[in-house]
Amino acid sequence: MEDSPSTPSARGGDGSAPAPESYVWPLTALVLVILPQVLVPAHLREGPPVIVPVVEGFVALILLAVAAKPGPVPRGARPLILILIAALIVANTTAAVRLVTVVLQNTPTGQAPTTVTQLLVGAGIVLSTNVVTFGMFYWQIDGGGPGGRPVQAHPFPDFQFPQTLTEGLGPPNWQPRFQDHLYLAFTNVTAFSPTDTMPLTHRAKGLMAIQSLISLSVIGLVLSRVINILPP
């Protein structure tokens, strides 16, 4: 894998171009949102279909194999990485659709109704996965991706961060890293709109709209169902 982001060369604090970014944090975040889908007992959550964690685990293994090779991740692998992350988004969207369907449909006769705990845990899993997968996608598309930004292979960014707008808020040659895009994805889920970082391209705006729509559907419908279930 690449050099750690904590090194001066990786941060670009000395004025030099930042080194290619490590995949350690993105893969760690991905594993952390996959594990609850497998480890949390089924009676405590309204979980995604079995195929969802299977697809996510398979994609994580492929990304790990790509990133584990010595040296920087080759730019030729970027289309494959984008396809794999898109598969993660589709899988989690499937889980979100299933959760929304459970909320909207009547409980079949003879079956126990979904509990508040199951709904809240299921929604938490879907929303946290939504943040991580879209954060990874933003990280990959923005300005040519983690391998393209340091060498300025892509002339225009997809997002405008405060450090690139105002001089003195970041070191020379500052470039956004995965943590910045993860925070962008988090604020988009919770605020349903940009906060400190603005989308500049059509694809960035479209992706943020899709992410907000998924989170709005899950949060709005699950909370309304929970309120109806809770005793007055």
Rosetta blueprint (number, residue, H / E / L):
1 M L
2 E L
3 D L
4 S L
5 P L
6 S L
7 T L
8 P H
9 S H
10 A H
11 R H
12 G L
13 G L
14 D L
15 G L
16 S L
17 A L
18 P L
19 A L
20 P L
21 E L
22 S L
23 Y L
24 V H
25 W H
26 P H
27 L H
28 T H
29 A H
30 L H
31 V H
32 L H
33 V H
34 I H
35 L H
36 P H
37 Q H
38 V H
39 L H
40 V L
41 P L
42 A H
43 H H
44 L H
45 R L
46 E L
47 G L
48 P L
49 P L
50 V L
51 I H
52 V H
53 P H
54 V H
55 V H
56 E H
57 G H
58 F H
59 V H
60 A H
61 L H
62 I H
63 L H
64 L H
65 A H
66 V H
67 A H
68 A L
69 K L
70 P L
71 G L
72 P L
73 V L
74 P L
75 R H
76 G H
77 A H
78 R H
79 P H
80 L H
81 I H
82 L H
83 I H
84 L H
85 I H
86 A H
87 A H
88 L H
89 I H
90 V H
91 A H
92 N H
93 T H
94 T H
95 A H
96 A H
97 V H
98 R H
99 L H
100 V H
101 T H
102 V H
103 V H
104 L H
105 Q L
106 N L
107 T L
108 P L
109 T L
110 G L
111 Q L
112 A L
113 P L
114 T L
115 T L
116 V H
117 T H
118 Q H
119 L H
120 L H
121 V H
122 G H
123 A H
124 G H
125 I H
126 V H
127 L H
128 S H
129 T H
130 N H
131 V H
132 V H
133 T H
134 F H
135 G H
136 M H
137 F H
138 Y H
139 W H
140 Q H
141 I H
142 D H
143 G H
144 G H
145 G L
146 P L
147 G L
148 G L
149 R L
150 P L
151 V L
152 Q L
153 A L
154 H L
155 P L
156 F L
157 P L
158 D L
159 F E
160 Q E
161 F L
162 P H
163 Q H
164 T H
165 L H
166 T L
167 E L
168 G L
169 L L
170 G L
171 P L
172 P L
173 N L
174 W L
175 Q L
176 P L
177 R L
178 F H
179 Q H
180 D H
181 H H
182 L H
183 Y H
184 L H
185 A H
186 F H
187 T H
188 N H
189 V H
190 T H
191 A H
192 F L
193 S L
194 P L
195 T L
196 D L
197 T L
198 M E
199 P E
200 L L
201 T L
202 H H
203 R H
204 A H
205 K H
206 G H
207 L H
208 M H
209 A H
210 I H
211 Q H
212 S H
213 L H
214 I H
215 S H
216 L H
217 S H
218 V H
219 I H
220 G H
221 L H
222 V H
223 L H
224 S H
225 R H
226 V H
227 I H
228 N H
229 I H
230 L L
231 P L
232 P L
